[in-house]
């Protein structure tokens, strides 16, 4: 997908939908940044949070 195609799709969304897309991107980015080998305690804490 080209930048132009992404921009066209972005512009077709209403502001609420754009916010949802941004929130999703932020969640993916945060998930990628925090991926580290987890200790058993870390795994248990993540399971509780979910």
CHARMM-style PDB file with segment names, atoms N, HN, CA, C and O in Angstrom:
ATOM      1  N   UNK     1       0.853  -1.170   0.000  1.00  0.00      PROA
ATOM      2  CA  UNK     1       0.000   0.000   0.000  1.00  0.00      PROA
ATOM      3  C   UNK     1       0.898   1.233   0.000  1.00  0.00      PROA
ATOM      4  O   UNK     1       1.871   1.315   0.750  1.00  0.00      PROA
ATOM      5  N   UNK     2       0.557   2.164  -0.838  1.00  0.00      PROA
ATOM      6  HN  UNK     2      -0.233   2.097  -1.448  1.00  0.00      PROA
ATOM      7  CA  UNK     2       1.360   3.380  -0.937  1.00  0.00      PROA
ATOM      8  C   UNK     2       0.901   4.410   0.097  1.00  0.00      PROA
ATOM      9  O   UNK     2      -0.162   4.280   0.703  1.00  0.00      PROA
ATOM     10  N   UNK     3       1.722   5.420   0.275  1.00  0.00      PROA
ATOM     11  HN  UNK     3       2.586   5.526  -0.218  1.00  0.00      PROA
ATOM     12  CA  UNK     3       1.367   6.510   1.186  1.00  0.00      PROA
ATOM     13  C   UNK     3       0.093   7.205   0.710  1.00  0.00      PROA
ATOM     14  O   UNK     3      -0.756   7.580   1.519  1.00  0.00      PROA
ATOM     15  N   UNK     4      -0.034   7.371  -0.588  1.00  0.00      PROA
ATOM     16  HN  UNK     4       0.656   7.066  -1.245  1.00  0.00      PROA
ATOM     17  CA  UNK     4      -1.235   8.012  -1.140  1.00  0.00      PROA
ATOM     18  C   UNK     4      -2.486   7.195  -0.834  1.00  0.00      PROA
ATOM     19  O   UNK     4      -3.527   7.751  -0.486  1.00  0.00      PROA
ATOM     20  N   UNK     5      -2.379   5.877  -0.966  1.00  0.00      PROA
ATOM     21  HN  UNK     5      -1.533   5.425  -1.249  1.00  0.00      PROA
ATOM     22  CA  UNK     5      -3.528   5.017  -0.665  1.00  0.00      PROA
ATOM     23  C   UNK     5      -3.906   5.120   0.808  1.00  0.00      PROA
ATOM     24  O   UNK     5      -5.086   5.185   1.152  1.00  0.00      PROA
ATOM     25  N   UNK     6      -2.898   5.134   1.673  1.00  0.00      PROA
ATOM     26  HN  UNK     6      -1.939   5.081   1.393  1.00  0.00      PROA
ATOM     27  CA  UNK     6      -3.179   5.277   3.108  1.00  0.00      PROA
ATOM     28  C   UNK     6      -3.846   6.611   3.403  1.00  0.00      PROA
ATOM     29  O   UNK     6      -4.806   6.676   4.170  1.00  0.00      PROA
ATOM     30  N   UNK     7      -3.339   7.665   2.798  1.00  0.00      PROA
ATOM     31  HN  UNK     7      -2.558   7.612   2.175  1.00  0.00      PROA
ATOM     32  CA  UNK     7      -3.905   8.989   3.023  1.00  0.00      PROA
ATOM     33  C   UNK     7      -5.347   9.065   2.529  1.00  0.00      PROA
ATOM     34  O   UNK     7      -6.201   9.655   3.191  1.00  0.00      PROA
ATOM     35  N   UNK     8      -5.619   8.474   1.374  1.00  0.00      PROA
ATOM     36  HN  UNK     8      -4.926   7.994   0.836  1.00  0.00      PROA
ATOM     37  CA  UNK     8      -6.992   8.461   0.854  1.00  0.00      PROA
ATOM     38  C   UNK     8      -7.936   7.751   1.829  1.00  0.00      PROA
ATOM     39  O   UNK     8      -9.037   8.230   2.098  1.00  0.00      PROA
ATOM     40  N   UNK     9      -7.497   6.621   2.347  1.00  0.00      PROA
ATOM     41  HN  UNK     9      -6.602   6.232   2.129  1.00  0.00      PROA
ATOM     42  CA  UNK     9      -8.330   5.878   3.296  1.00  0.00      PROA
ATOM     43  C   UNK     9      -8.511   6.674   4.583  1.00  0.00      PROA
ATOM     44  O   UNK     9      -9.605   6.723   5.145  1.00  0.00      PROA
ATOM     45  N   UNK    10      -7.428   7.297   5.045  1.00  0.00      PROA
ATOM     46  HN  UNK    10      -6.539   7.257   4.589  1.00  0.00      PROA
ATOM     47  CA  UNK    10      -7.471   8.100   6.274  1.00  0.00      PROA
ATOM     48  C   UNK    10      -8.487   9.233   6.128  1.00  0.00      PROA
ATOM     49  O   UNK    10      -9.285   9.478   7.033  1.00  0.00      PROA
ATOM     50  N   UNK    11      -8.454   9.912   5.000  1.00  0.00      PROA
ATOM     51  HN  UNK    11      -7.806   9.713   4.265  1.00  0.00      PROA
ATOM     52  CA  UNK    11      -9.344  11.046   4.780  1.00  0.00      PROA
ATOM     53  C   UNK    11     -10.801  10.619   4.648  1.00  0.00      PROA
ATOM     54  O   UNK    11     -11.700  11.427   4.881  1.00  0.00      PROA
ATOM     55  N   UNK    12     -11.044   9.387   4.286  1.00  0.00      PROA
ATOM     56  HN  UNK    12     -10.313   8.731   4.097  1.00  0.00      PROA
ATOM     57  CA  UNK    12     -12.415   8.888   4.161  1.00  0.00      PROA
ATOM     58  C   UNK    12     -13.027   8.572   5.528  1.00  0.00      PROA
ATOM     59  O   UNK    12     -14.242   8.406   5.634  1.00  0.00      PROA
ATOM     60  N   UNK    13     -12.199   8.489   6.572  1.00  0.00      PROA
ATOM     61  HN  UNK    13     -11.212   8.624   6.485  1.00  0.00      PROA
ATOM     62  CA  UNK    13     -12.702   8.182   7.911  1.00  0.00      PROA
ATOM     63  C   UNK    13     -13.195   9.438   8.604  1.00  0.00      PROA
ATOM     64  O   UNK    13     -12.680  10.533   8.376  1.00  0.00      PROA
ATOM     65  N   UNK    14     -14.208   9.266   9.461  1.00  0.00      PROA
ATOM     66  HN  UNK    14     -14.626   8.377   9.646  1.00  0.00      PROA
ATOM     67  CA  UNK    14     -14.640  10.411  10.262  1.00  0.00      PROA
ATOM     68  C   UNK    14     -13.675  10.561  11.449  1.00  0.00      PROA
ATOM     69  O   UNK    14     -12.912   9.641  11.743  1.00  0.00      PROA
ATOM     70  N   UNK    15     -13.703  11.715  12.130  1.00  0.00      PROA
ATOM     71  HN  UNK    15     -14.322  12.463  11.891  1.00  0.00      PROA
ATOM     72  CA  UNK    15     -12.737  11.960  13.214  1.00  0.00      PROA
ATOM     73  C   UNK    15     -12.727  10.891  14.309  1.00  0.00      PROA
ATOM     74  O   UNK    15     -11.668  10.579  14.852  1.00  0.00      PROA
ATOM     75  N   UNK    16     -13.879  10.332  14.635  1.00  0.00      PROA
ATOM     76  HN  UNK    16     -14.739  10.585  14.193  1.00  0.00      PROA
ATOM     77  CA  UNK    16     -13.926   9.285  15.667  1.00  0.00      PROA
ATOM     78  C   UNK    16     -13.198   8.032  15.197  1.00  0.00      PROA
ATOM     79  O   UNK    16     -12.477   7.400  15.969  1.00  0.00      PROA
ATOM     80  N   UNK    17     -13.386   7.678  13.947  1.00  0.00      PROA
ATOM     81  HN  UNK    17     -13.972   8.191  13.319  1.00  0.00      PROA
ATOM     82  CA  UNK    17     -12.692   6.508  13.396  1.00  0.00      PROA
ATOM     83  C   UNK    17     -11.183   6.757  13.319  1.00  0.00      PROA
ATOM     84  O   UNK    17     -10.393   5.845  13.562  1.00  0.00      PROA
ATOM     85  N   UNK    18     -10.782   7.979  12.984  1.00  0.00      PROA
ATOM     86  HN  UNK    18     -11.424   8.720  12.786  1.00  0.00      PROA
ATOM     87  CA  UNK    18      -9.361   8.308  12.953  1.00  0.00      PROA
ATOM     88  C   UNK    18      -8.741   8.154  14.342  1.00  0.00      PROA
ATOM     89  O   UNK    18      -7.618   7.666  14.467  1.00  0.00      PROA
ATOM     90  N   UNK    19      -9.454   8.563  15.372  1.00  0.00      PROA
ATOM     91  HN  UNK    19     -10.366   8.960  15.271  1.00  0.00      PROA
ATOM     92  CA  UNK    19      -8.967   8.408  16.749  1.00  0.00      PROA
ATOM     93  C   UNK    19      -8.771   6.936  17.101  1.00  0.00      PROA
ATOM     94  O   UNK    19      -7.802   6.571  17.765  1.00  0.00      PROA
ATOM     95  N   UNK    20      -9.700   6.099  16.649  1.00  0.00      PROA
ATOM     96  HN  UNK    20     -10.487   6.396  16.110  1.00  0.00      PROA
ATOM     97  CA  UNK    20      -9.586   4.661  16.906  1.00  0.00      PROA
ATOM     98  C   UNK    20      -8.354   4.086  16.219  1.00  0.00      PROA
ATOM     99  O   UNK    20      -7.652   3.253  16.791  1.00  0.00      PROA
ATOM    100  N   UNK    21      -8.093   4.530  14.991  1.00  0.00      PROA
ATOM    101  HN  UNK    21      -8.664   5.207  14.526  1.00  0.00      PROA
ATOM    102  CA  UNK    21      -6.921   4.056  14.260  1.00  0.00      PROA
ATOM    103  C   UNK    21      -5.652   4.474  14.995  1.00  0.00      PROA
ATOM    104  O   UNK    21      -4.735   3.669  15.162  1.00  0.00      PROA
ATOM    105  N   UNK    22      -5.598   5.727  15.433  1.00  0.00      PROA
ATOM    106  HN  UNK    22      -6.342   6.381  15.298  1.00  0.00      PROA
ATOM    107  CA  UNK    22      -4.425   6.206  16.167  1.00  0.00      PROA
ATOM    108  C   UNK    22      -4.221   5.433  17.467  1.00  0.00      PROA
ATOM    109  O   UNK    22      -3.091   5.100  17.824  1.00  0.00      PROA
ATOM    110  N   UNK    23      -5.301   5.152  18.166  1.00  0.00      PROA
ATOM    111  HN  UNK    23      -6.219   5.423  17.877  1.00  0.00      PROA
ATOM    112  CA  UNK    23      -5.201   4.387  19.414  1.00  0.00      PROA
ATOM    113  C   UNK    23      -4.673   2.985  19.140  1.00  0.00      PROA
ATOM    114  O   UNK    23      -3.863   2.462  19.904  1.00  0.00      PROA
ATOM    115  N   UNK    24      -5.131   2.379  18.052  1.00  0.00      PROA
ATOM    116  HN  UNK    24      -5.790   2.803  17.431  1.00  0.00      PROA
ATOM    117  CA  UNK    24      -4.659   1.049  17.684  1.00  0.00      PROA
ATOM    118  C   UNK    24      -3.169   1.067  17.353  1.00  0.00      PROA
ATOM    119  O   UNK    24      -2.423   0.190  17.787  1.00  0.00      PROA
ATOM    120  N   UNK    25      -2.740   2.060  16.588  1.00  0.00      PROA
ATOM    121  HN  UNK    25      -3.346   2.773  16.235  1.00  0.00      PROA
ATOM    122  CA  UNK    25      -1.330   2.188  16.236  1.00  0.00      PROA
ATOM    123  C   UNK    25      -0.490   2.393  17.487  1.00  0.00      PROA
ATOM    124  O   UNK    25       0.570   1.785  17.633  1.00  0.00      PROA
ATOM    125  N   UNK    26      -0.961   3.251  18.392  1.00  0.00      PROA
ATOM    126  HN  UNK    26      -1.822   3.745  18.273  1.00  0.00      PROA
ATOM    127  CA  UNK    26      -0.239   3.480  19.644  1.00  0.00      PROA
ATOM    128  C   UNK    26      -0.119   2.198  20.455  1.00  0.00      PROA
ATOM    129  O   UNK    26       0.928   1.929  21.043  1.00  0.00      PROA
ATOM    130  N   UNK    27      -1.183   1.409  20.489  1.00  0.00      PROA
ATOM    131  HN  UNK    27      -2.034   1.628  20.011  1.00  0.00      PROA
ATOM    132  CA  UNK    27      -1.154   0.147  21.233  1.00  0.00      PROA
ATOM    133  C   UNK    27      -0.139  -0.813  20.628  1.00  0.00      PROA
ATOM    134  O   UNK    27       0.622  -1.453  21.355  1.00  0.00      PROA
ATOM    135  N   UNK    28      -0.122  -0.917  19.310  1.00  0.00      PROA
ATOM    136  HN  UNK    28      -0.739  -0.397  18.720  1.00  0.00      PROA
ATOM    137  CA  UNK    28       0.856  -1.781  18.645  1.00  0.00      PROA
ATOM    138  C   UNK    28       2.276  -1.304  18.915  1.00  0.00      PROA
ATOM    139  O   UNK    28       3.162  -2.111  19.194  1.00  0.00      PROA
ATOM    140  N   UNK    29       2.494  -0.001  18.833  1.00  0.00      PROA
ATOM    141  HN  UNK    29       1.774   0.655  18.606  1.00  0.00      PROA
ATOM    142  CA  UNK    29       3.817   0.559  19.070  1.00  0.00      PROA
ATOM    143  C   UNK    29       4.267   0.284  20.503  1.00  0.00      PROA
ATOM    144  O   UNK    29       5.403  -0.127  20.738  1.00  0.00      PROA
ATOM    145  N   UNK    30       3.372   0.513  21.450  1.00  0.00      PROA
ATOM    146  HN  UNK    30       2.449   0.847  21.259  1.00  0.00      PROA
ATOM    147  CA  UNK    30       3.705   0.285  22.857  1.00  0.00      PROA
ATOM    148  C   UNK    30       4.016  -1.193  23.097  1.00  0.00      PROA
ATOM    149  O   UNK    30       4.954  -1.530  23.819  1.00  0.00      PROA
ATOM    150  N   UNK    31       3.234  -2.053  22.497  1.00  0.00      PROA
ATOM    151  HN  UNK    31       2.471  -1.779  21.911  1.00  0.00      PROA
ATOM    152  CA  UNK    31       3.435  -3.496  22.630  1.00  0.00      PROA
ATOM    153  C   UNK    31       4.818  -3.895  22.110  1.00  0.00      PROA
ATOM    154  O   UNK    31       5.513  -4.700  22.729  1.00  0.00      PROA
ATOM    155  N   UNK    32       5.199  -3.337  20.996  1.00  0.00      PROA
ATOM    156  HN  UNK    32       4.634  -2.683  20.493  1.00  0.00      PROA
ATOM    157  CA  UNK    32       6.491  -3.662  20.398  1.00  0.00      PROA
ATOM    158  C   UNK    32       7.636  -3.139  21.269  1.00  0.00      PROA
ATOM    159  O   UNK    32       8.663  -3.804  21.404  1.00  0.00      PROA
ATOM    160  N   UNK    33       7.467  -1.961  21.854  1.00  0.00      PROA
ATOM    161  HN  UNK    33       6.633  -1.421  21.744  1.00  0.00      PROA
ATOM    162  CA  UNK    33       8.515  -1.359  22.667  1.00  0.00      PROA
ATOM    163  C   UNK    33       8.720  -2.078  23.992  1.00  0.00      PROA
ATOM    164  O   UNK    33       9.820  -2.070  24.545  1.00  0.00      PROA
ATOM    165  N   UNK    34       7.669  -2.694  24.495  1.00  0.00      PROA
ATOM    166  HN  UNK    34       6.776  -2.700  24.046  1.00  0.00      PROA
ATOM    167  CA  UNK    34       7.756  -3.317  25.817  1.00  0.00      PROA
ATOM    168  C   UNK    34       8.014  -4.816  25.764  1.00  0.00      PROA
ATOM    169  O   UNK    34       8.055  -5.467  26.808  1.00  0.00      PROA
ATOM    170  N   UNK    35       8.187  -5.372  24.583  1.00  0.00      PROA
ATOM    171  HN  UNK    35       8.154  -4.843  23.735  1.00  0.00      PROA
ATOM    172  CA  UNK    35       8.454  -6.811  24.471  1.00  0.00      PROA
ATOM    173  C   UNK    35       9.874  -7.116  24.925  1.00  0.00      PROA
ATOM    174  O   UNK    35      10.851  -6.732  24.281  1.00  0.00      PROA
ATOM    175  N   UNK    36       9.958  -7.793  26.016  1.00  0.00      PROA
ATOM    176  HN  UNK    36       9.164  -8.105  26.539  1.00  0.00      PROA
ATOM    177  CA  UNK    36      11.237  -8.230  26.552  1.00  0.00      PROA
ATOM    178  C   UNK    36      11.021  -9.613  27.126  1.00  0.00      PROA
ATOM    179  O   UNK    36       9.890  -9.972  27.452  1.00  0.00      PROA
ATOM    180  N   UNK    37      12.070 -10.393  27.257  1.00  0.00      PROA
ATOM    181  HN  UNK    37      12.989 -10.102  26.992  1.00  0.00      PROA
ATOM    182  CA  UNK    37      11.887 -11.696  27.894  1.00  0.00      PROA
ATOM    183  C   UNK    37      11.297 -11.499  29.288  1.00  0.00      PROA
ATOM    184  O   UNK    37      11.848 -10.764  30.108  1.00  0.00      PROA
ATOM    185  N   UNK    38      10.199 -12.147  29.538  1.00  0.00      PROA
ATOM    186  HN  UNK    38       9.751 -12.744  28.872  1.00  0.00      PROA
ATOM    187  CA  UNK    38       9.490 -11.949  30.796  1.00  0.00      PROA
ATOM    188  C   UNK    38       9.884 -12.986  31.834  1.00  0.00      PROA
ATOM    189  O   UNK    38      10.092 -14.161  31.534  1.00  0.00      PROA
ATOM    190  N   UNK    39       9.978 -12.505  33.058  1.00  0.00      PROA
ATOM    191  HN  UNK    39       9.809 -11.550  33.301  1.00  0.00      PROA
ATOM    192  CA  UNK    39      10.181 -13.433  34.169  1.00  0.00      PROA
ATOM    193  C   UNK    39       8.852 -14.116  34.461  1.00  0.00      PROA
ATOM    194  O   UNK    39       7.822 -13.727  33.911  1.00  0.00      PROA
ATOM    195  N   UNK    40       8.865 -15.105  35.302  1.00  0.00      PROA
ATOM    196  HN  UNK    40       9.702 -15.421  35.749  1.00  0.00      PROA
ATOM    197  CA  UNK    40       7.607 -15.780  35.632  1.00  0.00      PROA
ATOM    198  C   UNK    40       6.667 -14.811  36.340  1.00  0.00      PROA
ATOM    199  O   UNK    40       5.453 -14.885  36.151  1.00  0.00      PROA
ATOM    200  N   UNK    41       7.207 -13.904  37.150  1.00  0.00      PROA
ATOM    201  HN  UNK    41       8.193 -13.844  37.303  1.00  0.00      PROA
ATOM    202  CA  UNK    41       6.359 -12.904  37.810  1.00  0.00      PROA
ATOM    203  C   UNK    41       5.741 -11.973  36.769  1.00  0.00      PROA
ATOM    204  O   UNK    41       4.556 -11.648  36.840  1.00  0.00      PROA
ATOM    205  N   UNK    42       6.556 -11.546  35.802  1.00  0.00      PROA
ATOM    206  HN  UNK    42       7.519 -11.810  35.745  1.00  0.00      PROA
ATOM    207  CA  UNK    42       6.040 -10.683  34.746  1.00  0.00      PROA
ATOM    208  C   UNK    42       4.920 -11.345  33.967  1.00  0.00      PROA
ATOM    209  O   UNK    42       3.922 -10.702  33.643  1.00  0.00      PROA
ATOM    210  N   UNK    43       5.078 -12.618  33.665  1.00  0.00      PROA
ATOM    211  HN  UNK    43       5.889 -13.141  33.928  1.00  0.00      PROA
ATOM    212  CA  UNK    43       4.039 -13.357  32.949  1.00  0.00      PROA
ATOM    213  C   UNK    43       2.757 -13.418  33.771  1.00  0.00      PROA
ATOM    214  O   UNK    43       1.662 -13.246  33.234  1.00  0.00      PROA
ATOM    215  N   UNK    44       2.892 -13.663  35.070  1.00  0.00      PROA
ATOM    216  HN  UNK    44       3.781 -13.802  35.507  1.00  0.00      PROA
ATOM    217  CA  UNK    44       1.713 -13.735  35.936  1.00  0.00      PROA
ATOM    218  C   UNK    44       1.003 -12.381  35.999  1.00  0.00      PROA
ATOM    219  O   UNK    44      -0.225 -12.318  35.951  1.00  0.00      PROA
ATOM    220  N   UNK    45       1.779 -11.298  36.107  1.00  0.00      PROA
ATOM    221  HN  UNK    45       2.777 -11.348  36.146  1.00  0.00      PROA
ATOM    222  CA  UNK    45       1.191  -9.960  36.170  1.00  0.00      PROA
ATOM    223  C   UNK    45       0.455  -9.609  34.881  1.00  0.00      PROA
ATOM    224  O   UNK    45      -0.633  -9.034  34.921  1.00  0.00      PROA
ATOM    225  N   UNK    46       1.053  -9.956  33.732  1.00  0.00      PROA
ATOM    226  HN  UNK    46       1.937 -10.422  33.700  1.00  0.00      PROA
ATOM    227  CA  UNK    46       0.377  -9.695  32.456  1.00  0.00      PROA
ATOM    228  C   UNK    46      -0.921 -10.472  32.344  1.00  0.00      PROA
ATOM    229  O   UNK    46      -1.917  -9.963  31.830  1.00  0.00      PROA
ATOM    230  N   UNK    47      -0.907 -11.708  32.825  1.00  0.00      PROA
ATOM    231  HN  UNK    47      -0.098 -12.122  33.242  1.00  0.00      PROA
ATOM    232  CA  UNK    47      -2.112 -12.538  32.773  1.00  0.00      PROA
ATOM    233  C   UNK    47      -3.203 -11.924  33.637  1.00  0.00      PROA
ATOM    234  O   UNK    47      -4.370 -11.913  33.245  1.00  0.00      PROA
ATOM    235  N   UNK    48      -2.838 -11.415  34.806  1.00  0.00      PROA
ATOM    236  HN  UNK    48      -1.890 -11.424  35.125  1.00  0.00      PROA
ATOM    237  CA  UNK    48      -3.811 -10.777  35.702  1.00  0.00      PROA
ATOM    238  C   UNK    48      -4.400  -9.532  35.038  1.00  0.00      PROA
ATOM    239  O   UNK    48      -5.607  -9.299  35.105  1.00  0.00      PROA
ATOM    240  N   UNK    49      -3.541  -8.732  34.394  1.00  0.00      PROA
ATOM    241  HN  UNK    49      -2.560  -8.921  34.339  1.00  0.00      PROA
ATOM    242  CA  UNK    49      -4.011  -7.497  33.748  1.00  0.00      PROA
ATOM    243  C   UNK    49      -4.986  -7.773  32.611  1.00  0.00      PROA
ATOM    244  O   UNK    49      -5.896  -6.985  32.354  1.00  0.00      PROA
ATOM    245  N   UNK    50      -4.787  -8.900  31.934  1.00  0.00      PROA
ATOM    246  HN  UNK    50      -4.048  -9.541  32.143  1.00  0.00      PROA
ATOM    247  CA  UNK    50      -5.670  -9.220  30.809  1.00  0.00      PROA
ATOM    248  C   UNK    50      -7.011  -9.668  31.322  1.00  0.00      PROA
ATOM    249  OT1 UNK    50      -7.900  -9.984  30.531  1.00  0.00      PROA
TER     250      UNK     50
END
